Amino acid sequence: MIIFNGQTYFTIIDAAAEFGVSAKTIRQYIAKEIIPEPPVIQFGIRQVKHFPKAYMDIAKERLKHYRTARNGSHVKSQNSLLLDL
């Protein structure tokens, strides 16, 4: 968490804790466009991605759909293997 000019901003570490994954996994989700690119703030000379509540709500929903679809395809592939026997 970063506090800048009295405003609280949540970092990738905070988002990772909320999702129950690592910061590296969050970066991979963003790179693979599983979750959207988060907004950026200027923090001194650095630009920092931040993860506000509205963003997290959207990202959680997208991740839920991704995981459901992924698990569903896994079950389908197992079922098709059983049918081939």
C-alpha positions in Angstrom: 0.0 0.0 0.0 1.2 3.5 -0.9 -0.1 6.6 0.8 0.5 9.7 -1.4 -1.0 13.1 -0.7 -3.3 11.6 1.9 -4.7 9.1 -0.7 -4.2 5.3 -0.2 -3.2 3.3 -3.3 -3.1 -0.5 -3.4 -0.1 -2.1 -5.0 0.4 -5.4 -6.9 1.4 -7.0 -3.6 -2.0 -6.1 -2.1 -3.8 -7.4 -5.2 -1.8 -10.7 -5.0 -2.8 -11.1 -1.4 -6.4 -10.5 -2.3 -6.3 -13.1 -5.1 -4.2 -15.6 -3.1 -1.5 -15.7 -5.7 2.0 -14.2 -6.2 2.8 -10.8 -7.7 4.4 -12.7 -10.6 1.1 -14.5 -11.3 -0.8 -11.1 -11.3 1.7 -9.8 -13.9 1.1 -13.0 -16.0 -2.6 -12.6 -15.8 -2.3 -9.0 -17.0 0.2 -10.0 -19.8 -2.2 -12.8 -21.0 -5.1 -10.3 -20.8 -6.9 -12.5 -18.3 -7.4 -9.4 -16.2 -7.2 -5.8 -17.5 -4.3 -3.5 -17.2 -4.6 -1.6 -13.9 -4.6 2.2 -13.8 -1.3 4.0 -13.2 -0.4 6.9 -10.9 2.6 9.2 -11.0 4.5 8.6 -7.7 7.3 11.1 -7.7 9.3 10.3 -10.8 7.9 6.7 -11.0 4.7 5.5 -12.5 3.1 2.9 -10.3 0.2 0.6 -11.2 -2.5 0.7 -8.6 -5.4 -1.6 -7.9 -8.4 0.3 -6.6 -11.6 -1.5 -5.4 -13.5 -0.9 -8.6 -10.6 -2.5 -10.6 -10.3 -5.4 -8.2 -14.1 -6.2 -8.5 -13.8 -6.3 -12.3 -10.5 -8.4 -12.2 -12.1 -10.9 -9.7 -15.0 -11.4 -12.0 -12.8 -12.0 -15.0 -10.6 -14.3 -13.1 -13.6 -16.3 -11.9 -14.8 -16.7 -15.5 -11.3 -17.7 -16.6 -10.9 -20.3 -13.9 -14.4 -21.7 -14.5 -13.7 -22.0 -18.2 -10.3 -23.5 -17.6 -11.7 -26.1 -15.1 -14.6 -26.9 -17.5 -12.3 -27.6 -20.4 -10.1 -29.8 -18.1 -13.2 -31.8 -17.1 -14.2 -32.1 -20.8 -10.8 -33.4 -21.8 -10.8 -36.0 -19.0 -14.3 -37.1 -20.0 -13.3 -37.5 -23.7 -10.3 -39.6 -22.6 -12.6 -41.9 -20.7 -14.9 -42.2 -23.7 -11.9 -43.2 -25.9 -11.2 -46.2 -23.6 
